[in-house]
């Protein structure tokens, strides 16, 4: 068995982040209000749908239109 190295809990200030805590989708969906909609191309359907399910949490509908999909905020 490999020995486990114990880590010391630090009480000083944490180091600065190297990644951004923001999401493009969170900012976009956060700015949308009831009745706002956007056109989604077929190739981006699954990616936009997954992000909408996280950040809009059931407050949207996505339906198929001839050019691709339409995402509309309903609540």
C-alpha positions as CSV (number, residue, x, y, z in Angstrom):
1,X,0.0,0.0,0.0
2,X,1.1,3.5,-0.8
3,X,1.5,5.9,2.1
4,X,-0.9,8.8,2.2
5,X,0.6,12.2,2.6
6,X,-1.4,14.4,4.9
7,X,-2.3,17.9,3.8
8,X,-2.1,20.9,6.1
9,X,-5.2,23.1,6.2
10,X,-4.2,26.7,5.5
11,X,-5.8,29.6,7.2
12,X,-4.2,32.4,5.2
13,X,-5.6,34.0,2.1
14,X,-6.2,31.7,-0.8
15,X,-4.2,32.1,-4.0
16,X,-5.8,34.0,-7.0
17,X,-7.9,32.0,-9.5
18,X,-6.4,31.1,-12.8
19,X,-9.7,30.3,-14.4
20,X,-12.8,32.4,-14.9
21,X,-15.8,31.7,-12.7
22,X,-18.1,33.1,-15.4
23,X,-20.0,31.2,-18.1
24,X,-21.0,32.6,-21.5
25,X,-24.2,30.7,-21.3
26,X,-25.0,31.9,-17.7
27,X,-24.6,35.5,-18.8
28,X,-26.6,35.0,-21.9
29,X,-29.5,33.2,-20.3
30,X,-29.4,35.5,-17.3
31,X,-30.1,38.5,-19.5
32,X,-33.1,36.8,-21.1
33,X,-36.6,37.7,-19.8
34,X,-40.0,36.1,-20.3
35,X,-40.9,36.1,-24.0
36,X,-37.3,36.5,-25.2
37,X,-36.2,34.0,-27.8
38,X,-33.2,33.0,-29.9
39,X,-32.5,31.0,-33.0
40,X,-30.3,27.9,-32.5
41,X,-28.6,26.1,-35.4
42,X,-29.0,22.4,-35.7
43,X,-25.3,21.7,-35.0
44,X,-25.5,23.6,-31.7
45,X,-28.9,22.1,-30.5
46,X,-27.5,19.6,-28.0
47,X,-24.9,22.1,-26.5
48,X,-27.4,24.9,-26.1
49,X,-30.1,22.5,-24.7
50,X,-27.7,21.2,-22.1
51,X,-26.7,24.7,-21.0
52,X,-30.3,25.9,-20.9
53,X,-31.3,22.9,-18.7
54,X,-28.6,24.0,-16.2
55,X,-29.1,27.8,-16.2
56,X,-32.8,28.2,-17.1
57,X,-34.0,25.1,-15.1
58,X,-37.4,24.4,-16.7
59,X,-38.2,28.0,-17.6
60,X,-37.8,27.6,-21.3
61,X,-39.0,25.7,-24.3
62,X,-37.1,24.6,-27.4
63,X,-38.9,23.6,-30.5
64,X,-38.0,22.8,-34.1
65,X,-38.4,25.3,-36.9
66,X,-37.5,24.8,-40.6
67,X,-34.1,26.5,-40.2
68,X,-33.1,24.8,-36.9
69,X,-34.5,25.3,-33.4
70,X,-36.0,28.1,-31.4
71,X,-35.4,28.6,-27.7
72,X,-37.9,30.7,-25.9
73,X,-38.1,31.7,-22.2
74,X,-41.6,31.0,-20.9
75,X,-41.4,31.9,-17.2
